[in-house]
């Protein structure tokens, strides 16, 4: 019997495709004025049109403002070149899943740079004696 007629619906792939399509179709906002709501969701930061960071937030507006403060007044990057796209997500449990899907889809460079995320846990936080994280090395503060 020929087995080339089987169909199995791939729920995970359908979710990834739909999530990615909706995010990509959403309008881009400058990181300097993201106009995001104060609710749960996921977001992507784009530097010169390339997705460089994906995150999740309990409060999108505040989280994007945190990132703006991290990007401002740096050598090698201008906040005017950074945009964001975001999606609100009604079910809180789904936020982490959406973030993971988008990180796997885009492979954003800044997700792998220690020091960019404002909420760096544990030892080696920015500001600790004799520690300069990779973010600060790559984009040092302007004098």
N, C-alpha and C positions, 0 to 999 in steps of 0.2 A: 504494500500500500504506500502510495506517495504521501510524504509528510510535509510537503511544501504548501499546504493549504491551511495551516494552523494560524490562529490569530490570538494573541494575548495582549490585552490592553495594558500599556505601561503607564500607570498612574503617576509615578515619579517623573517620568519624562514629560508627560502632559503638564504637570505642575510647573516644572522648570521652564518649558516653552512658553506657557501663558504668563508666568511671573516676569520672565525676561522681556517678553513682547510688551507687556503693560508698562514696565519700567522704562524701556527704550522709547516708547511712544509718549511718555509723560514729558512735560515741558522742563527744560533746564533753567535753573535759576542761578544767579551769581551767588557765590558763597558769601559775598559781602552783604547781600540782602535776600536771604533764602525764602522769606515769607512762608515758612513751614508752620503747620499747626502744632499745638502742644499735645500731641498724642503719640501712641505707640506706632512704630513702623520701621522700615528699612530705608537705607539711602545709599547712594553711590556718589563719590566725588570724582570729578573729571578734571584733569589738568591738560589744557590745550586739546580738549575733546577726547582724551583717552581715559578710560576708567582706571583710577589709581587706588581707590579705597572703597570698601563696602563695610557698612556697619548697621547696627540696630540701635534703637533708642526707645526709651519710655516716653521721652519728650523730644520730638524731632527738632523743634525750634532751638531748644537749649543745647542739644548735642551739636547741631550745626554751628551754633555760635562758639562752642568750645573749640571746634576745629578751626574756625576763622581765627580765633586768638592764637592758635598754634601755628598758623600759616603766616600771619601778619608779621611785618618787620623782619623778614628773613632774607639772607643772601641767596640768590639762585632761584627764587620763586616769587611771583607776584600774585597776591590774592585775586587780582582782577582776571587772572588766567584760569581760575578755579571755579567750576560750576558744580551744581549738585542736582540730582534727581532723587525723588523720594516717593514712597508709597505708604499710605496709612494702612494698617492691618488691624482689623476689628478683633480677631481672636489672638490674645496675648501669646498663647502657646505656639502660634504659627510664626511669630517674629523670628525666633532663632532658626527655624527651618528655612525661612526665606533668606536670611542672611547667609547661611551655609550654602544654599543653592547658588546665590549670586557670587559668592567668593569662588566657588568651584567653577562657575561659568566664565567669569572675567579674569580670574587669577591676578587680582590687583596688587601692584608692586608695594604700595605703602602698607598693606596688611602684614607684610613681612619685615617692616622696619621698626625695630624697638624704639620707643620714645614718641611715636606719632600719636598714638591713642592717648588721650589726656588721662585716662584712668588706668595707668600702668601700675599693676599690683607688685607688692613685695619689695625686696632689696633692689637697689640699682635704679631707684626712681630718679627722674630728673631733679636736680637740686641737691642730691646727696654728695658728700665730699668726694672729690677725685673721680667722679663718674660723668662721662659725657656720652649720652646715648647716640645711636646711629642717626636718628633724625637730626639732632643738634650738630652732629659732625657733617652731615650732608647739606643741611640748610642752616648755617649758623646765624645767630641773631645779628642784625645790623648794629654797627657801633653807634 
